[in-house]
Amino acid sequence: MESSTDARVLVAGGGAAGMIAAIAAASEGAKVTLLEKTGRIGLKLQISGGGRCNVTNDEGDPRRLARMYPGNGRFLLNALHAFTKDDFLALLRRRGVETKVEPPYGKVFPTSDRSTDILDALRAEMRDLGVEVRLNAAITGVIVEGGQVAAVRIGAGEALACTAAVLCVGGKSMPKSGSSGDGYAIARAVGHTVTELFPSLVPLVVEGCRALAGVALRDVEGVVFVDGKQVDGPFRGDALFTHIGLSGPIVLQLSRAASEGLRRKAAVEVRIAIRPGRASEEVETELRALLSARPAAQVATVLAEWMPKAAVERFLADAGVDPLRTSSQLLREERRRLVEALRAWRFPVTGWQSFEIAEVTAGGVDVREVDPKTFESRIVRGLFWAGEVLDVDGYVGGYNLQAAWSTGWCAGKGAANAAWSSARKGAGPRAGTP
C-alpha cells in the first residue's frame, strides 16, 4: 500500500492561495507541509476588507468572471471552472461559516463580518487533513535536480526534500503582511521570466488635492484616459480625495490601467462624472433648472446641491468659472464648461502611492511559462505556482481572492498528482541537506 510519505508536497506561503493549495493537496492524500515566513498564517486575508474579508464575488459564470481580471483573465478560465466560488462557499458552510452578498457589486462577505471566521475555517480544514504548518520558515530557493524539484531551501542552509512544491509567496503589495516580493527572485533563479511589476488597486497621485483630503464624491462615475484614449471604465460608486490625490472604490478600479499608462510614461487622466449616466443635453437641462430656481444665488452655492461644498471651489476653478458669479450672471460659455465638467471632471494623474498600501501587485511570473490547468511550471517539473506571485490581477470586488482560491486549488491538486506519479515511479523525496 502506498504511503503519503512517498508523495510529499511543500507549499510555500500561508496566505489565501497557500492555504487552499495545502488543503487541495492533502485531500488527494499527499503529505503536506505549509511553510510561512512570518509568525502567523493568513495575515493579509485577516486584514482585507477592513477586517471583514470580501472572500469572493457572486458572479457565477467563469467567462464573465474572467473579464474582471485585466491582468491575464483568459489564463484563469480553466481554474475558474475547476474551483468556483460555489466550491469555496461550500467549504465554508461545512465549517459553519455563512456568507452574504452585498449589492450593487456582488461582493461576498462572511455574515458575521469577521475575517477571522474565514481563517478559522481554513485552519480547521487543514488540521483535519493533517497539514503540517511551519511558521517563521522563509523559503530562499528551490533546489532542482535533472529538471525536477528536489527540495526547498529554508533560510541560509536547511533544505526540505519534496516530490512537488507549490509556491504561493505573494506579490509586493502590503509587505507588512509578509508579501515582500521574495518569490520573484526565486522564480528567476530557476529560469522563469518575471514581467514588470507595478501596483494595482492603489490610490493615485493628483496635484492640488491636499486641502480636500477626506472629502468624498458619492455615486459618481469614473473612467481613465491614457494619451487621450479611454482605456478603462466606466465604474460607478464613490471617490475620495486624499492628501496626495484620489482614492475610493472607483479610483482603485481605475488604478491598474492608470499605473500601466504611467509606467509607459504616457499622459494619464481620471475623469469623474458628477452627474453619471446622462448625455450633455440632460445635464444642461438639469443645470438650467437648478440655476433658474435660485437666480440670485452664487453658482458655488447652487452647485453644493450636487457635490460636497468643500469640493465646489476646486471644481469651479477646474471648469474656469468664477465662484462668486450668480446664477443669472452666468454666461452661455461658462454654462457649457460647467456641463462638460459635470460630465467629466478631469484629474491629471502624476503617479501612484506605493506598494506598501496597494492591495494587489500587477505583473509577476509569466503565465506563458505555467500550465493553465495544473499550474505546473513549464520549466521545472514538480514546481507549481499560484496566487499573486503570478502575473494575474483583478478588480475590486473579491476577484483577487477568488483567483487565489482557484489557482491555489488547481496547483495543490496538480502538485499532489505529480508527487504521487513521482512516488509510483520510485522517485520518492530525497532526504538530507545538499
C-alpha positions as CSV (number, residue, x, y, z in Angstrom):
1,M,0.0,0.0,0.0
2,E,1.3,3.4,-0.9
3,S,2.1,5.8,1.9
4,S,1.5,9.6,1.9
5,T,5.2,10.0,2.9
6,D,6.1,8.9,-0.7
7,A,4.2,11.9,-2.0
8,R,5.5,14.9,-0.1
9,V,4.2,18.3,-1.1
10,L,5.7,21.5,0.2
11,V,3.5,24.6,0.0
12,A,5.4,27.9,0.5
13,G,3.2,30.8,1.6
14,G,0.5,30.8,4.2
15,G,-1.9,33.2,2.5
16,A,-5.2,32.5,0.7
17,A,-3.6,30.6,-2.2
18,G,-1.2,28.7,0.0
19,M,-3.8,27.5,2.5
20,I,-6.2,26.3,-0.2
21,A,-3.3,24.7,-2.1
22,A,-2.4,22.8,1.1
23,I,-6.0,21.7,1.5
24,A,-6.3,20.6,-2.1
25,A,-3.0,18.6,-2.0
26,A,-3.9,16.9,1.4
27,S,-7.3,16.0,0.1
28,E,-5.5,13.9,-2.5
29,G,-3.7,12.0,0.2
30,A,-0.3,13.7,-0.1
31,K,1.8,14.5,2.9
32,V,1.7,18.3,3.0
33,T,3.8,20.9,4.9
34,L,2.8,24.5,4.7
35,L,5.7,26.9,5.1
36,E,5.0,30.5,6.3
37,K,7.8,33.1,6.6
38,T,6.1,35.1,9.3
39,G,4.8,34.1,12.7
40,R,1.2,33.7,11.6
41,I,-0.8,32.4,8.6
42,G,-3.5,34.4,6.8
43,L,-2.5,37.9,7.9
44,K,-3.3,39.6,4.6
45,L,-6.6,37.7,4.5
46,Q,-7.4,38.7,8.0
47,I,-6.9,42.5,7.4
48,S,-8.6,42.5,4.0
49,G,-11.7,44.5,3.5
50,G,-11.1,46.4,6.8
51,G,-11.2,43.1,8.7
52,R,-14.5,42.0,7.0
53,C,-12.9,40.0,4.2
54,N,-14.5,40.2,0.8
55,V,-13.9,36.5,0.1
56,T,-15.3,36.3,-3.5
57,N,-17.8,37.7,-5.9
58,D,-21.3,36.4,-6.6
59,E,-20.7,36.2,-10.3
60,G,-21.1,32.5,-11.2
61,D,-20.2,32.5,-14.9
62,P,-16.5,31.8,-15.3
63,R,-16.4,33.6,-18.6
64,R,-17.9,36.7,-17.3
65,L,-15.8,36.4,-14.2
66,A,-12.6,36.2,-16.3
67,R,-13.4,39.6,-17.8
68,M,-12.9,41.1,-14.3
69,Y,-9.2,40.4,-14.4
70,P,-7.4,43.0,-16.6
71,G,-4.2,41.0,-15.9
72,N,-4.5,37.8,-17.9
73,G,-8.1,36.9,-17.2
74,R,-8.2,34.4,-20.0
75,F,-5.4,32.4,-18.4
76,L,-7.6,31.9,-15.4
77,L,-10.6,30.4,-17.3
78,N,-9.7,26.7,-16.5
79,A,-9.1,27.5,-12.9
80,L,-12.3,29.5,-12.5
81,H,-14.2,26.5,-14.0
82,A,-12.3,23.9,-11.8
83,F,-12.8,25.6,-8.5
84,T,-15.7,28.1,-8.4
85,K,-17.0,30.5,-5.8
86,D,-19.7,27.9,-5.0
87,D,-17.0,25.3,-4.3
88,F,-15.3,27.7,-1.8
89,L,-18.5,28.8,-0.2
90,A,-19.4,25.1,0.3
91,L,-16.2,24.6,2.1
92,L,-17.0,27.5,4.4
93,R,-20.6,26.2,5.1
94,R,-19.1,22.8,6.1
95,R,-17.2,24.7,8.7
96,G,-20.3,26.6,9.9
97,V,-19.4,29.9,8.1
98,E,-22.4,31.6,6.4
99,T,-21.9,34.3,3.8
100,K,-23.9,37.2,2.4
101,V,-23.9,39.2,-0.9
102,E,-23.7,42.9,-0.8
103,P,-25.2,44.9,-3.7
104,P,-24.6,46.5,-6.1
105,Y,-21.3,44.9,-6.9
106,G,-22.0,41.3,-5.7
107,K,-19.3,41.3,-3.1
108,V,-19.4,38.2,-0.8
109,F,-18.6,38.6,2.9
110,P,-19.0,36.4,5.9
111,T,-22.4,37.1,7.5
112,S,-20.5,37.9,10.8
113,D,-18.4,40.5,9.0
114,R,-15.4,38.8,10.7
115,S,-12.4,37.8,8.5
116,T,-11.3,35.6,11.4
117,D,-14.2,33.2,10.7
118,I,-12.7,32.6,7.2
119,L,-9.3,32.0,8.6
120,D,-10.6,29.7,11.3
121,A,-12.4,27.6,8.7
122,L,-9.3,27.2,6.6
123,R,-7.2,26.3,9.7
124,A,-9.7,23.7,10.8
125,E,-9.8,22.2,7.3
126,M,-6.0,21.9,7.2
127,R,-5.8,20.5,10.7
128,D,-8.4,17.7,9.9
129,L,-6.5,16.8,6.7
130,G,-3.2,16.5,8.6
131,V,-1.4,19.5,7.0
132,E,1.7,20.4,9.0
133,V,2.2,24.2,9.4
134,R,5.7,25.6,10.0
135,L,5.9,29.3,10.9
136,N,8.9,31.6,10.6
137,A,10.1,29.4,7.7
138,A,11.0,31.7,4.8
139,I,12.0,29.9,1.7
140,T,15.1,31.2,0.0
141,G,15.3,29.0,-3.0
142,V,14.3,25.8,-4.9
143,I,16.7,23.0,-5.5
144,V,16.3,21.4,-8.9
145,E,17.9,18.1,-10.0
146,G,17.6,16.9,-13.6
147,G,14.8,19.5,-14.3
148,Q,12.8,18.3,-11.4
149,V,12.1,19.9,-8.0
150,A,14.2,18.1,-5.3
151,A,13.9,20.3,-2.3
152,V,13.0,23.7,-1.0
153,R,15.7,25.7,0.8
154,I,14.7,27.4,4.1
155,G,16.7,30.3,5.4
156,A,20.5,30.1,4.9
157,G,21.0,26.4,4.8
158,E,18.2,24.0,5.7
159,A,16.7,22.1,2.7
160,L,13.4,20.2,2.9
161,A,13.1,17.4,0.4
162,C,9.9,17.0,-1.6
163,T,8.4,15.4,-4.7
164,A,6.4,18.6,-5.5
165,A,6.4,22.2,-4.4
166,V,3.7,24.9,-4.7
167,L,4.9,28.5,-4.4
168,C,2.2,30.9,-3.2
169,V,4.5,33.5,-1.8
170,G,2.5,36.6,-2.8
171,G,3.5,39.7,-4.6
172,K,5.0,43.0,-3.4
173,S,1.8,44.7,-2.2
174,M,1.2,45.2,1.5
175,P,4.7,44.0,2.6
176,K,3.6,44.3,6.3
177,S,1.5,41.2,5.6
178,G,4.6,39.2,4.6
179,S,4.4,39.6,0.8
180,S,7.7,41.4,0.0
181,G,8.4,40.0,-3.4
182,D,10.7,37.2,-2.4
183,G,9.2,34.8,-4.9
184,Y,10.3,36.8,-8.0
185,A,14.0,36.2,-7.3
186,I,13.3,32.5,-6.7
187,A,11.4,32.3,-10.0
188,R,14.2,34.0,-11.9
189,A,16.8,31.7,-10.3
190,V,15.1,28.6,-11.8
191,G,14.7,30.1,-15.2
192,H,11.3,31.8,-15.1
193,T,10.5,35.2,-16.6
194,V,9.1,37.8,-14.3
195,T,7.1,40.5,-16.1
196,E,7.4,44.2,-15.0
197,L,5.8,44.8,-11.6
198,F,3.6,47.7,-10.7
199,P,0.9,48.4,-8.1
200,S,-2.8,47.8,-8.8
201,L,-5.8,48.8,-6.6
202,V,-3.8,51.7,-5.3
203,P,-4.6,55.4,-4.6
204,L,-3.4,57.7,-7.3
205,V,-1.4,60.9,-7.1
206,V,-3.1,64.1,-8.3
207,E,-1.7,67.6,-7.7
208,G,-3.6,70.1,-5.5
209,C,-5.8,67.8,-3.5
210,R,-4.4,68.3,0.0
211,A,-7.0,70.8,1.0
212,L,-9.7,68.4,0.0
213,A,-8.3,65.4,1.9
214,G,-11.2,63.3,3.4
215,V,-13.9,64.8,1.1
216,A,-15.9,62.1,-0.7
217,L,-17.8,62.2,-4.0
218,R,-20.8,59.9,-3.7
219,D,-22.4,57.9,-6.5
220,V,-20.2,59.2,-9.3
221,E,-18.7,57.5,-12.4
222,G,-15.1,57.3,-13.3
223,V,-13.1,56.5,-16.4
224,V,-9.4,56.6,-17.2
225,F,-7.8,58.0,-20.3
226,V,-4.3,57.3,-21.5
227,D,-2.8,59.6,-24.1
228,G,-6.3,60.9,-24.8
229,K,-7.9,57.4,-25.3
230,Q,-10.3,55.8,-22.8
231,V,-8.8,52.6,-21.7
232,D,-10.9,51.5,-18.7
233,G,-14.3,52.2,-17.1
234,P,-16.8,53.4,-16.6
235,F,-17.1,52.3,-12.9
236,R,-19.8,53.8,-10.7
237,G,-19.5,54.3,-7.0
238,D,-17.6,56.6,-4.6
239,A,-14.4,58.5,-5.0
240,L,-12.3,60.0,-2.1
241,F,-9.9,62.9,-2.1
242,T,-6.7,62.2,-0.1
243,H,-3.8,64.4,0.9
244,I,-1.9,63.4,-2.3
245,G,-4.7,62.7,-4.8
246,L,-7.6,60.3,-5.3
247,S,-8.7,57.1,-3.8
248,G,-12.0,55.3,-3.1
249,P,-13.6,52.3,-4.9
250,I,-13.9,53.6,-8.4
251,V,-10.4,55.1,-8.3
252,L,-8.9,51.8,-7.1
253,Q,-10.7,50.1,-10.0
254,L,-9.1,52.5,-12.5
255,S,-5.7,52.5,-10.9
256,R,-4.5,49.4,-12.7
257,A,-4.9,51.0,-16.1
258,A,-3.6,54.3,-14.8
259,S,-0.5,52.7,-13.4
260,E,0.1,50.8,-16.6
261,G,-0.1,54.1,-18.5
262,L,2.2,55.9,-16.1
263,R,4.9,53.2,-16.4
264,R,4.9,53.7,-20.1
265,K,5.3,57.5,-19.4
266,A,2.0,58.3,-21.1
267,A,-0.4,61.1,-20.2
268,V,-2.9,59.7,-17.7
269,E,-6.2,61.3,-16.7
270,V,-9.0,60.2,-14.5
271,R,-12.4,61.7,-15.4
272,I,-15.2,61.7,-12.9
273,A,-18.8,62.4,-13.8
274,I,-20.7,64.1,-11.0
275,R,-24.0,63.5,-13.0
276,P,-23.4,60.0,-14.2
277,G,-25.3,58.2,-16.9
278,R,-26.6,61.4,-18.6
279,A,-26.0,62.9,-22.0
280,S,-24.9,66.5,-22.3
281,E,-28.4,67.6,-23.1
282,E,-29.8,66.0,-20.0
283,V,-27.1,67.6,-17.8
284,E,-27.7,71.0,-19.4
285,T,-31.4,70.8,-18.8
286,E,-30.8,69.8,-15.1
287,L,-28.3,72.6,-14.7
288,R,-30.6,75.2,-16.2
289,A,-33.4,74.2,-13.8
290,L,-31.1,74.3,-10.8
291,L,-29.8,77.7,-11.7
292,S,-33.2,79.1,-12.6
293,A,-34.6,78.1,-9.2
294,R,-32.1,80.4,-7.5
295,P,-31.2,83.2,-9.9
296,A,-29.6,85.5,-7.2
297,A,-27.5,82.8,-5.6
298,Q,-23.9,82.3,-6.3
299,V,-23.0,79.4,-8.6
300,A,-20.9,77.9,-5.9
301,T,-23.8,77.8,-3.5
302,V,-26.1,76.2,-6.1
303,L,-23.7,73.5,-7.1
304,A,-23.3,72.5,-3.4
305,E,-26.6,70.6,-4.0
306,W,-24.7,68.2,-6.3
307,M,-21.4,67.8,-4.6
308,P,-19.8,68.4,-1.2
309,K,-19.5,72.1,-0.5
310,A,-15.7,71.7,0.2
311,A,-15.2,70.4,-3.4
312,V,-17.1,73.2,-5.2
313,E,-14.3,75.8,-5.3
314,R,-11.8,73.3,-6.8
315,F,-14.5,72.1,-9.3
316,L,-15.3,75.7,-10.5
317,A,-11.6,76.5,-10.8
318,D,-11.0,73.5,-12.9
319,A,-14.1,74.4,-15.0
320,G,-12.9,78.0,-15.4
321,V,-15.9,79.6,-13.7
322,D,-15.8,82.4,-11.1
323,P,-17.4,81.0,-7.9
324,L,-18.8,84.5,-7.0
325,R,-20.8,84.8,-10.1
326,T,-24.6,84.5,-9.6
327,S,-26.8,82.1,-11.5
328,S,-28.4,84.9,-13.5
329,Q,-24.9,86.3,-14.4
330,L,-23.6,83.0,-15.8
331,L,-22.6,83.3,-19.4
332,R,-23.5,80.7,-22.0
333,E,-19.9,79.6,-22.5
334,E,-19.5,79.2,-18.7
335,R,-22.6,77.1,-18.5
336,R,-21.2,74.9,-21.3
337,R,-18.0,74.5,-19.4
338,L,-19.9,73.5,-16.3
339,V,-21.9,70.9,-18.2
340,E,-18.6,69.5,-19.6
341,A,-17.0,69.4,-16.2
342,L,-20.1,67.8,-14.6
343,R,-19.9,65.0,-17.1
344,A,-16.1,64.7,-17.0
345,W,-14.2,66.4,-14.1
346,R,-10.6,65.9,-15.2
347,F,-7.7,64.9,-12.9
348,P,-4.3,64.5,-14.5
349,V,-2.5,61.7,-12.7
350,T,1.2,62.0,-11.9
351,G,1.9,58.8,-10.0
352,W,0.6,56.1,-7.7
353,Q,1.0,56.0,-3.9
354,S,3.1,52.9,-3.1
355,F,3.3,49.1,-2.9
356,E,3.0,49.5,0.9
357,I,-0.7,50.3,0.6
358,A,-1.5,48.8,-2.8
359,E,-4.0,45.9,-2.5
360,V,-2.6,43.9,-5.4
361,T,0.6,43.5,-7.5
362,A,0.2,43.6,-11.3
363,G,2.9,41.7,-13.1
364,G,4.7,38.6,-11.9
365,V,5.7,35.1,-13.0
366,D,5.0,35.0,-16.7
367,V,1.8,32.9,-17.2
368,R,3.1,31.6,-20.6
369,E,5.5,29.5,-18.6
370,V,2.8,28.0,-16.4
371,D,0.3,25.3,-17.4
372,P,-3.2,26.9,-17.0
373,K,-4.8,23.6,-15.9
374,T,-2.4,22.3,-13.3
375,F,-0.3,25.5,-12.7
376,E,2.8,23.4,-13.0
377,S,5.9,25.2,-14.3
378,R,6.7,24.5,-17.9
379,I,10.4,24.9,-17.0
380,V,10.8,22.8,-13.8
381,R,8.8,19.6,-13.3
382,G,7.1,19.4,-9.9
383,L,7.1,23.1,-9.3
384,F,3.8,24.8,-9.2
385,W,2.8,28.5,-8.9
386,A,-0.4,30.1,-7.5
387,G,-1.8,33.3,-6.2
388,E,-0.5,36.8,-6.5
389,V,3.0,35.8,-7.4
390,L,1.6,35.0,-10.9
391,D,1.1,37.8,-13.5
392,V,-2.6,37.9,-12.8
393,D,-4.7,40.6,-11.1
394,G,-8.4,41.6,-10.9
395,Y,-10.6,44.5,-10.0
396,V,-12.0,45.3,-6.5
397,G,-14.9,43.0,-5.5
398,G,-13.5,39.7,-4.3
399,Y,-12.0,38.8,-7.6
400,N,-8.4,38.6,-6.5
401,L,-9.3,36.3,-3.6
402,Q,-11.3,34.1,-6.0
403,A,-8.2,33.9,-8.2
404,A,-6.2,32.8,-5.2
405,W,-8.8,30.1,-4.3
406,S,-9.0,28.8,-7.9
407,T,-5.3,28.9,-8.7
408,G,-4.3,27.5,-5.3
409,W,-6.8,24.6,-5.6
410,C,-5.6,23.7,-9.1
411,A,-1.9,23.9,-8.1
412,G,-2.5,21.9,-4.9
413,K,-4.3,19.1,-6.8
414,G,-1.6,19.3,-9.6
415,A,1.2,19.0,-7.1
416,A,-0.3,16.1,-5.3
417,N,-0.9,14.2,-8.6
418,A,2.7,15.0,-9.7
419,A,4.0,13.8,-6.3
420,W,2.1,10.5,-6.5
421,S,3.2,10.0,-10.0
422,S,6.8,10.5,-9.0
423,A,6.4,8.2,-6.0
424,R,5.0,5.4,-8.1
425,K,8.0,5.6,-10.4
426,G,10.2,5.1,-7.4
427,A,11.4,8.7,-7.2
428,G,10.3,9.5,-3.6
429,P,11.5,12.5,-1.7
430,R,15.2,12.8,-1.2
431,A,16.5,13.5,2.3
432,G,19.4,15.5,3.6
433,T,20.8,18.9,3.0
434,P,22.7,19.3,-0.3
